[in-house]
Amino acid sequence: MNLNIRRMTLENVPSVVELDKLSFSLPWPERSFRYELTENPASRGWVVESDGRIVAMLVAWLMVDEAHIATISTHPDVRRQGIAKKLLAHALQYMKSEGAVSSFLEVRAGNIAAQEMYRKFGYKVSGRRKRYYKDNDEDAILMMLESLRINSGETQ
């Protein structure tokens, strides 16, 4: 599979919204992605293209020296092939070049596959937000990566 990781553009928003709907029970509305691209100076967005279609996306916020992973998803047809791992490594490396020294995120308590991927990057559980997700009152697990030392495309 030939993958191209690049910055998200306004032209990508319809495809990104569809991907978000396939991935999450509480997808972001289209206006949120548009806001991230046009009005939020802290926002950084990327997509992964394969054979002319968007198969993954990530939005992160650079907040002083922290990279907050706001959302990341991979199309259901191509999950578990390392695409999200490559995209996350790319985003963290880019944000490190912009001054990020650490990273944090929230992930559903039941999303074990995502938690495993984050652990491989060195993220550690740092807390829990009770009933964070409003569709089913599921808790969010807070995960922190204290150091963005990049080695061979992954953090250590």
BELPELIN-V578669 format. One record per residue. N is the residue number from 1. SS is DSSP state (helix for helix, strand for strand, loop for the rest). D_LAST is the distance of its C-alpha to the last C-alpha in Angstrom with 1 decimal. Layout:
# BELPELIN-V578669
N,SS,D_LAST / N,SS,D_LAST
This chain:
# BELPELIN-V578669
1,loop,26.3 / 2,loop,26.1 / 3,strand,23.7 / 4,strand,24.0 / 5,strand,21.6 / 6,strand,23.5 / 7,strand,24.4 / 8,loop,26.5 / 9,loop,30.2 / 10,helix,33.2 / 11,helix,34.5 / 12,helix,31.6 / 13,helix,32.3 / 14,helix,34.8 / 15,helix,32.4 / 16,helix,29.5 / 17,helix,31.8 / 18,helix,32.9 / 19,helix,29.4 / 20,helix,28.7 / 21,helix,31.9 / 22,helix,31.0 / 23,helix,27.7 / 24,loop,28.5 / 25,loop,31.5 / 26,loop,31.3 / 27,loop,30.7 / 28,loop,30.7 / 29,loop,34.1 / 30,helix,34.5 / 31,helix,35.3 / 32,helix,31.9 / 33,helix,30.2 / 34,helix,33.0 / 35,helix,32.4 / 36,helix,28.7 / 37,helix,29.6 / 38,helix,32.7 / 39,loop,32.7 / 40,loop,29.3 / 41,loop,28.0 / 42,loop,24.6 / 43,strand,24.1 / 44,strand,22.2 / 45,strand,22.9 / 46,strand,22.1 / 47,strand,23.7 / 48,strand,23.2 / 49,strand,26.5 / 50,strand,27.7 / 51,loop,31.3 / 52,loop,32.3 / 53,strand,31.1 / 54,strand,28.3 / 55,strand,26.1 / 56,strand,23.3 / 57,strand,22.7 / 58,strand,20.5 / 59,strand,21.6 / 60,strand,19.5 / 61,strand,20.9 / 62,strand,19.8 / 63,strand,21.2 / 64,loop,21.4 / 65,loop,17.7 / 66,strand,16.3 / 67,strand,15.6 / 68,strand,17.5 / 69,strand,17.3 / 70,strand,21.0 / 71,strand,21.5 / 72,strand,20.1 / 73,strand,22.3 / 74,strand,23.1 / 75,loop,26.7 / 76,helix,27.8 / 77,helix,29.1 / 78,helix,25.7 / 79,loop,23.3 / 80,loop,21.0 / 81,loop,20.8 / 82,loop,17.2 / 83,helix,18.6 / 84,helix,17.0 / 85,helix,13.5 / 86,helix,14.5 / 87,helix,16.1 / 88,helix,13.3 / 89,helix,10.9 / 90,helix,14.1 / 91,helix,14.9 / 92,helix,11.7 / 93,helix,11.9 / 94,helix,15.6 / 95,helix,15.4 / 96,helix,13.2 / 97,helix,16.1 / 98,loop,18.5 / 99,loop,17.2 / 100,loop,14.8 / 101,loop,12.5 / 102,strand,11.6 / 103,strand,12.5 / 104,strand,14.8 / 105,strand,16.9 / 106,strand,19.7 / 107,strand,20.1 / 108,strand,23.3 / 109,loop,23.5 / 110,loop,24.8 / 111,loop,22.2 / 112,helix,20.4 / 113,helix,19.2 / 114,helix,17.4 / 115,helix,16.0 / 116,helix,14.7 / 117,helix,12.9 / 118,helix,11.4 / 119,helix,10.2 / 120,helix,8.5 / 121,helix,6.3 / 122,loop,6.0 / 123,loop,9.4 / 124,strand,12.0 / 125,strand,15.7 / 126,strand,17.3 / 127,strand,20.8 / 128,strand,23.4 / 129,strand,26.0 / 130,strand,29.1 / 131,strand,31.0 / 132,strand,28.8 / 133,strand,29.7 / 134,loop,33.4 / 135,loop,34.3 / 136,loop,34.0 / 137,loop,32.8 / 138,strand,29.5 / 139,strand,27.0 / 140,strand,23.8 / 141,strand,20.6 / 142,strand,18.7 / 143,strand,14.9 / 144,strand,12.8 / 145,strand,9.3 / 146,loop,10.0 / 147,loop,7.8 / 148,loop,7.5 / 149,loop,5.8 / 150,strand,6.4 / 151,strand,6.6 / 152,loop,9.5 / 153,loop,9.6 / 154,strand,6.5 / 155,strand,3.8 / 156,loop,0.0
